[in-house]
Amino acid sequence: QVQLVESGGGLVQTGDSLRLSCAASGRTFKTMGWFRQAPGKEREFVAALRWRTYTGYYADSLKGRFTISGDNAQSSVYLQMDALNPEDTAVYYCAATINYCYSNSGCNDPSDYGFWGQGTQVTVSS
């Protein structure tokens, strides 16, 4: 059974940092990433990691504050989030695909990801 399990969310204040984790089990993925969805908004791309080249892709608006990384076993990805602000409040979802994402598109298309976690809530207070 394939599972993606997120952890690390919580309530923080503006300027704080959080580190989200996503543990995959059941199969090996070639790309893993993070999306988020705020209340009343569509799900949006945050970051992705292509394992073969260990290349990270980011939403332009989040570059410099968010960093994606993974473990050597290619079974877990992490999202380090710094300088958080209330606009970062959302449910953060881990996503994975058995394929290499399309680097030309920045790996940001949610339809490319066939596996999703249940999400972890991140709330940033002002």
NORSULPE-V76088 format. One record per residue. N is the residue number from 1. RES is the residue in one letter. SS is DSSP state (h for helix, s for strand, l for the rest). PHI is phi in whole degrees, -180 to 180 (NA if undefined). PSI is psi in degrees with one decimal (none if undefined). Layout:
N,RES,SS,PHI,PSI
N,RES,SS,PHI,PSI
//
This chain:
1,Q,l,NA,127.8
2,V,l,-83,132.8
3,Q,s,-139,141.7
4,L,s,-122,120.5
5,V,s,-121,117.2
6,E,s,-92,154.3
7,S,s,-156,164.7
8,G,l,107,-6.0
9,G,l,-72,171.6
10,G,s,166,-169.3
11,L,s,-104,123.2
12,V,s,-134,172.6
13,Q,s,-102,161.3
14,T,l,-54,132.6
15,G,l,95,-13.3
16,D,l,-76,173.0
17,S,l,-121,155.1
18,L,s,-143,151.5
19,R,s,-125,115.8
20,L,s,-92,147.4
21,S,s,-125,148.7
22,C,s,-136,119.7
23,A,s,-106,125.4
24,A,s,-103,144.2
25,S,s,-146,155.5
26,G,l,103,-27.7
27,R,l,-168,170.7
28,T,l,-100,136.6
29,F,l,-112,152.4
30,K,l,-97,-19.4
31,T,s,-142,135.0
32,M,s,-133,149.4
33,G,s,-158,-174.2
34,W,s,-131,138.6
35,F,s,-127,165.3
36,R,s,-143,155.2
37,Q,s,-140,117.9
38,A,l,-91,158.5
39,P,l,-56,129.2
40,G,l,77,6.1
41,K,l,-122,162.1
42,E,l,-76,158.8
43,R,l,-67,135.3
44,E,s,-127,150.9
45,F,s,-71,140.7
46,V,s,-114,-60.0
47,A,s,-163,159.0
48,A,s,-147,156.4
49,L,s,-132,120.2
50,R,s,-92,120.5
51,W,l,-67,-37.9
52,R,l,-58,-41.8
53,T,l,-109,1.0
54,Y,l,50,48.8
55,T,s,-101,131.7
56,G,s,-99,142.2
57,Y,s,-124,142.2
58,Y,s,-135,150.8
59,A,l,-64,136.6
60,D,h,-54,-39.3
61,S,h,-71,-12.9
62,L,h,-110,-6.0
63,K,s,-59,136.6
64,G,l,95,-22.8
65,R,l,-108,-31.3
66,F,s,-111,141.8
67,T,s,-135,128.1
68,I,s,-101,143.0
69,S,s,-149,172.1
70,G,s,-150,169.4
71,D,l,-94,165.5
72,N,l,-66,-23.9
73,A,l,-81,-2.0
74,Q,l,58,32.8
75,S,l,-116,-7.3
76,S,s,-141,143.5
77,V,s,-125,154.3
78,Y,s,-130,150.9
79,L,s,-129,108.4
80,Q,s,-88,122.0
81,M,s,-119,119.5
82,D,l,-115,161.0
83,A,l,50,49.5
84,L,l,-67,148.4
85,N,l,-136,166.6
86,P,h,-56,-26.4
87,E,h,-69,-12.6
88,D,h,-86,-4.6
89,T,l,-64,123.8
90,A,s,-178,170.6
91,V,s,-89,127.3
92,Y,s,-102,126.8
93,Y,s,-113,135.8
94,C,s,-87,139.9
95,A,s,-135,152.6
96,A,s,-149,154.6
97,T,s,-142,149.8
98,I,l,-80,-4.9
99,N,l,-107,163.6
100,Y,l,-79,131.6
101,C,l,-70,164.6
102,Y,l,-81,107.0
103,S,h,-65,-28.6
104,N,h,-62,-28.9
105,S,h,-98,4.9
106,G,l,75,15.6
107,C,l,58,31.0
108,N,l,-105,8.4
109,D,l,-91,114.6
110,P,h,-62,-25.0
111,S,h,-70,-13.2
112,D,h,-80,-12.8
113,Y,l,-104,122.8
114,G,l,-97,-7.7
115,F,s,-131,136.9
116,W,s,-136,147.0
117,G,l,-87,-179.6
118,Q,l,-83,-17.1
119,G,l,99,153.3
120,T,s,-135,134.5
121,Q,s,-81,132.5
122,V,s,-121,123.1
123,T,s,-124,125.2
124,V,s,-114,118.6
125,S,s,-92,150.6
126,S,l,-88,none
//
